[in-house]
Amino acid sequence: MIRIAICDDNRNDAQDTKSLLMSFMEENAAAAFQVKVFSSAAQLLASMSSEPPYHLYLLDILMPDRNGIDLGREIHNYNPSSLVIYLSSSPDFAMDAFHVFAFQYIVKPVTKANLFPILSEALLHLKDTDTSFFLLKTKTGIMRLECSKIMYVEYLNHMIVVNMENESIYNSITMRNNFDEIVKPLTKLPFFIKPHKAFLLNMNYVICLQGRDFTLKNSTLIPISRNNYAAIKKLYIDFMLNKGYEGKYDDL
């Protein structure tokens, strides 16, 4: 079941969009949608504390309480694997939308002709990049770990050590595959970076970059490879700037 959120302060536009989603579902046997309409950015943001993230968000850009671009940025920070489609009466905001990882941009009115092809593409994307959970083989069985909650992954003595946000640590069985092959599903997500041959890092948990290390929220230091330092630093800074974050960077 694909969960879809519509956020539009224009009630008629929101209902028209919802009706189109229902029509798409009727015409596509593989599509199973659960759709919820929010009338404001504040209402949608409030739902994040009590509901799981939606797979797909359709956001109006011009809303009175908060524009859709800023809302999309917060959604991306909350769950980077969610897709965001922007809806606007003007094409003027398209560049800003794609700077915050828009999946697509539709100029209103939303119609079958401009929405259905994008929905088909989104379904394929959600199917092909379903990396919301990382499967880890341990001595007690296969663990299903939420990707966004993984702080970092370490390759140690031919084992994968996964460190979670809640400070839980999961150790794999001894692995024959190389590190890159094992963590490949995670590297498809835009918030993971490989700063060192033995580490994969979730950049959402970094509080600063100083010297040759990333410092995480739990004070863990993750080393950065000397040979790839410049490239890693640029990737991290670009990621944080896209989040609208003014953090601490050493020697910028």
N, C-alpha and C positions, 0 to 999 in steps of 0.2 A: 504494500500500500504506500503510495507516494503522497506525502503530506505537503499541501500547497497553501501558502498564505498570500492573500491579496490585501494590500494596504493602500487605500484611496479615500480621500475625504469627500469625494463626489459619489454619493450613494448610487446614482444611476449608472455611472461608469463602472463602479465596483460590481454591481449586480450583472451588468452586461458581460463583464469579463468572466464572472463566475458561470454564467449561462454558456459561454463559449467553451469553458473548461469541461462542463458537463456534456456538451455536444461532442467534444473531442473524445471523451471517454466512451460515449455510446458508439462512436465510429471506429474505435480502436480497442479490440478485445484485450490487448496486452496492457492497456492503461487502466489502472485502478487508483482513483484520486480520492483524497479526503481534503476538502477545501474549507478554509475559514477566512472570513472577511473581517478586516480591522479598519476602523474609520479614521484612525489617527496613528501617527508614529509613536506617540506616548502609549497608546493602547497595545501596540505590538511589542514595544520594548518591555512593558510590564509583564507580558505573557512569558518572556524568556526565563523568568525566575521560577515559573511553575510548570512549564511545558517543555517537552523535548524540542530541539530545533526542527524546523521544516526543511524538507529537501529542496523546495523551490519557493522563491519569493517573487511576487509581482508587485513592484512598488511604483506608485505615482511619485513624480519628482516634486511638483509644486504643491506643498501642503502647508497649512498655516503654522503648525507647531514646530515642525522640523522638516527640512527638505529631504527628499528621498536619497540624495547622494550621501549625506551624513548618516542616514539610517542604514543604508547599504554597507557603509564602512563598519558600523557597529555590528551588523549581522555577520560580516566577514570575520571580524575579530572574535565573535562569539562561536561561530562554527564555519571555518574556512571551506568545508566541503559542500556547503549549501550553494545553490545557484541563485543568482539574482537577475531578473529581467526588469528593466526600467520602462515605465510608461510615461509619456509626456506629450503635451500638445505642441511642443516645439523641438526641433532637432538640435537646438543650441547647446544642450547639456550633454550631448553624446560623448564628447572627449572627456569631460569630468567623470562620467559614468564608467567609462572603460579604465580610467585610472584607479578606480576602486573595485576592479575585478568583476565588472559587469559580464554576465553571460551573453545578454543581448539587449537591444534598445529598440523599442517600438514607438513610433509616432502615432498618437491618437488620431482618429478613433481606432480602437482595437477591433479587428475583424477576423473572420475565419481565414482570410487570405494572408494576413501578416502574422497571426498568432500560431496557427496549426503547424506550419513548417518548423517554427522555433520550438514548439512543444515536442515534436518528433525528435529534433536534435537533442533537446534536453533529456528526453527519456533514454536515448542511446548513451549520452554522457553519464547519466546517473548509473546506468547498468554497467558501463565499461570501467568506471572509476569508483566502484563501490568499495572504498577503502576507509570507511568510517570506523571499522574495527580491524585490529591486527591480530592474527592468530599465531599463538606461540605454543610450541610443543614443550611441555614440561614433564617432569617425572610423574606428576599426578594426573596428567591429561592435557588436553588442548585448552589453553586460556584464550578467551575472547576479550581483547583489551581495546577500549575506546581510544582512537588515535589522538583526538584532541586533548586527552588527559595524560598522554605520555610526555614526560618532561625530556628525557633523553634515553638513548639506547647505547649500550657499551658492548663491544666485542672483547671478551676476556676468556683466555684459556679455552678457545674453541666453543665458547658458550655465548648466548645472547642474554644480556642482563638488561631488563626493562625497568626503568625507574618512573613511577607514576606521580601524578600531582599530589595525591594523598599520602605520599612517601612509602607506598607499598612497593616492593621490589620482587620481580618475577625472573627466575633463572630458567633458561631453556635446558633441554638435554644437550649432550655434546653434539655439535653440528659438523657435518662434513662439507656443507656448502660454504662458499665464501660470504663475508659480511655483506657486500653489496647486493648479492643475489637474495639474501634472506630479507633485507629491509627494503627491497625494491617497491613493495606496495606502499610503504610510507613515503618514499621519495617522490611519489606522484603528487603528494599534497604540498601546496605552496609554502607551508609554514615549517617544513623540515629542511634542515641543511646539514651537510656532512663536513664539519670543520677539521676533522682529523680522521685518519684511516681507521681508528677504533671507536669513533663516536658518531652518532646521528642525533641531532639536537632539534627540539621544538623551539623556534624563535619566540613564540608567545610567552615563554617562561624566562627569557633573558631580561635582566635588569640593567646590565651595562656591558660594554666592551672596553676592556682596558688591557693595554699591553698585548700579550699573546693569548689572552684567555677571555672567554665569556663567563660572566658571573650570573648564576641563576637565582631565582627568587628564594631558594632554600640555601643560598650561599655556596653551592657547589661550583667549582671552577672547571670549565671544559676547555681543554687546550685547542689552539688553532695551529694547523700545520704551517710551518715557516714558508714552505714553497708556495702554498696557496693563500697566504695571508691576505694579500691585496684583493683577490677575487672574492674570498669569503667575506671580508669586511664590506665590500661593495654590495654583495647580495643582502647582507643583513641590514645595511643602512637603507637600501631601496625598499626592503620589506617594511621597515619601521616607518619610513616616510609615507608609504602608501596607507599605513594605519593612522596617519595623522599624529604620530607620536614624536615628542621632542625629548629624547632620552639622553643618556650620557655616552658620548663617544670619545675615545681617547685619540688625540692628535689628528683631528679631522682637517 
